[in-house]
Amino acid sequence: MPSLLEMQRGFSDGVFRSAGAEFLRQLRPGRFAPEQHFQVYRNNVFESLTQALKAVYPVVERLVGAGFFRYAAAGYIPDHRPASGNLHEFGGSFAAFLAGFPPARELTYLPDVARLEWAMHESFHAGAGQALVLNHLASIPAEAHGKLRFILQPSVRLLNSDFPILRIWQVNQQDYAGNERVNLDDDGVKLLVIRRENVEIVPLSEGDYALLEAIASGGTFARAAEAAVAAQPGFDLSAVLARHIQQGTLADVALES
Amino acid sequence: MKSNRVAAPIPATAGIGLRADHYREVTESLPAAGWLEVHSENYFGDGGTPLEYLERAREHYPVSLHGVGLSIGSCDPLNREHLKKLKALISRFEPGLVSDHLSWSSVDGRYINDLLPLPYTEEALRHFTERVQQAQDFLGRELLIENPSSYLQYTHSTIPEWEFLSEVARDSGCGILLDINNLYVSATNHGYDPQQYLRAVPAEKVREMHLAGFTINRYPEGEILIDTHNAPVATEVWALYRQAVGRLGRLPTLIEWDTDLPPLQVLLDEARRADEILETDHALVA
């Protein structure tokens, strides 16, 4: 008699690879042959994981079509099985998979569109924001401002793409009614994804992106400001900073310890 | 605890599943449902829209947390992260009931994302019972364990499912969530008598029932029922439910619908029908 662990390993291999003869001998013939009973689970698992990917990547699906998406999902699933019982955590490496998926090679922009959709998915489930910058800023003396470290909202994600992925995303929304033409030679974009009432995508200037990117990687305000001005000569630091405080991109601020 | 919340216990009436497509309508129109049930894992995020809606819903309804991912029957250690998130959700929402399944869904750290059947052996019984105890100890409360729909049986199973479930409840102290649709689906697929199952479960352990719709997959060799939660409760399942209410009495009963979600009113109509049966048939309890 197989142990419970042997049975579970045989079952898992059977779902994601192929069912071994030894495993199939553990299944009782019923209305159908054991393989056919087992096939129900195989179908259920691939179907539900494919649906989970479709829910996170609707624009990718629209770009490649339902049939191709299903084919890509079937290629992705066996080597990227969920690592938790929370399905919302499944599918984060789909962009990297698409980048190396030969049938999608010509769709060079596709992985970045997938990264944008994953960022939106993460933002949707991220923790609630805080608005403590002004409270805490007041108690920090002006001469110490260079050593400040700002903290971004948990729902903030930053993206940088060589392709016009915001325009691609927009024209592939269900309620989009305008001209659907996208020129792939258009400039790339730098984007902020953040959840306020809903998840929003905000295009950023070079300086703005450099500023937030430096903050995201833990840099002091002095370093972030330097990066912003270097990326965009004439960058209006105080106006952009005020906007991020007012619109809640920044959650909090603390002095470098 | 927020002062304006309704009390936590789940009443012995019909409730409905709260799903994303109905968030806005339920929290704005506050329909006459006795209680709401949600999938725990959908609220495991640190924040976000689902949790905000659940907060609003919880102000007006008792809530039950129904898990699909604890993987109690797995040979892997119980997932501590999962348990911690569930415990945090319990302390935040004060659910009247917390449940998961008589199944497994992971091995060697990877999840298979379905409610997979266990072989009903002495080894699996000891293992499952211990794991329910561990989970209950961690969470500091009773779990309900639900009978799954199944599409295959193991040659080395030696214990009927109803005995297995009853023994788990007796030895671990957990309650039972009896899914009448699953009972019907599994009994039909495997050719056993659902009445025998109903007679065998310990009535004093059953705390909740589920009702849902199934799909029939037809093949040249015959058909198999699949628990798809995408259709109205079938006539045969309503009939079995009447018998269950007659034997087990008034119990909280959920209308479960997960895919191809219909207008909210359809769920409420199904719930009303369950309420009528709870009203008329519980008196038959001997």
Contacts between the chains, C-beta under 8 A, distances in Angstrom:
chain1	res1	chain2	res2	distance
A	1	B	121	7.4
A	1	B	156	4.8
A	2	B	156	7.0
A	3	B	123	7.0
A	4	B	75	5.6
A	4	B	118	7.6
A	4	B	119	7.0
A	4	B	121	7.5
A	4	B	123	5.6
A	4	B	124	5.5
A	4	B	127	6.1
A	5	B	75	4.2
A	5	B	107	7.4
A	7	B	119	6.1
A	7	B	154	7.3
A	8	B	74	6.7
A	8	B	75	5.6
A	8	B	104	6.4
A	8	B	107	4.1
A	9	B	107	5.7
A	9	B	108	7.0
A	11	B	107	7.6
A	11	B	112	7.5
A	11	B	116	6.4
A	12	B	107	5.0
A	12	B	108	7.4
A	12	B	110	6.8
A	12	B	112	5.8
A	15	B	112	5.8
A	16	B	112	7.9
A	25	B	155	7.2
A	26	B	119	7.5
A	26	B	154	5.5
A	26	B	155	5.8
A	26	B	156	6.5
A	27	B	152	5.4
A	27	B	153	7.3
A	27	B	154	6.4
A	27	B	155	6.8
A	28	B	152	7.4
A	28	B	153	4.4
A	28	B	154	6.3
A	28	B	155	4.9
A	28	B	157	7.8
A	30	B	152	7.0
A	30	B	153	6.3
A	30	B	189	7.1
A	30	B	190	6.3
A	30	B	191	7.6
A	31	B	189	7.1
A	31	B	191	7.9
A	31	B	221	6.9
A	31	B	222	4.8
A	31	B	223	7.8
A	31	B	224	6.4
A	32	B	219	6.9
A	32	B	221	5.4
A	32	B	222	6.9
A	32	B	224	7.4
A	34	B	152	7.1
A	36	B	219	7.3
A	36	B	221	7.7
A	37	B	151	5.5
A	37	B	152	3.8
A	37	B	153	8.0
A	37	B	224	7.8
A	38	B	152	6.0
A	40	B	151	4.0
A	40	B	152	7.4
A	40	B	217	7.5
A	40	B	224	6.6
A	40	B	226	6.8
A	41	B	114	6.1
A	41	B	116	6.7
A	41	B	151	6.6
A	41	B	152	7.3
A	44	B	114	5.2
A	44	B	226	7.7
A	45	B	112	5.8
A	45	B	113	5.8
A	45	B	114	5.1
A	48	B	113	5.7
A	48	B	114	6.8
A	49	B	113	5.9
A	52	B	113	7.9
A	81	B	110	4.2
A	81	B	111	6.4
A	81	B	112	7.4
A	82	B	110	7.0
A	82	B	111	4.0
A	82	B	113	5.6
A	83	B	109	6.5
A	83	B	110	6.6
A	83	B	111	6.8
A	84	B	69	7.3
A	84	B	79	7.0
A	84	B	81	7.0
A	84	B	82	6.7
A	84	B	111	6.4
A	85	B	41	6.1
A	85	B	67	7.9
A	85	B	68	7.3
A	85	B	69	2.3
A	85	B	70	6.4
A	85	B	71	5.8
A	85	B	79	6.5
A	85	B	82	5.5
A	85	B	105	6.6
A	85	B	106	6.9
A	85	B	111	5.7
A	85	B	113	8.0
A	86	B	41	4.6
A	86	B	44	4.6
A	86	B	69	6.1
A	86	B	82	7.3
A	86	B	85	7.6
A	87	B	41	6.7
A	87	B	69	7.6
A	87	B	113	6.5
A	88	B	41	7.5
A	88	B	42	7.4
A	88	B	44	7.0
A	88	B	45	6.5
A	90	B	113	7.6
A	124	B	45	7.8
A	124	B	48	5.3
A	124	B	49	6.3
A	125	B	45	3.2
A	125	B	46	7.1
A	125	B	47	7.3
A	125	B	48	4.4
A	125	B	50	7.5
A	126	B	45	7.0
A	126	B	46	5.8
A	126	B	47	5.9
A	126	B	48	6.2
A	127	B	45	7.8
A	127	B	46	3.4
A	127	B	47	3.9
A	127	B	48	7.8
A	128	B	46	7.9
A	128	B	47	4.1
A	128	B	48	7.9
A	154	B	46	6.3
A	154	B	47	6.9
A	155	B	47	7.6
A	155	B	48	7.7
A	195	B	48	6.8
A	195	B	49	7.8
A	198	B	49	7.9
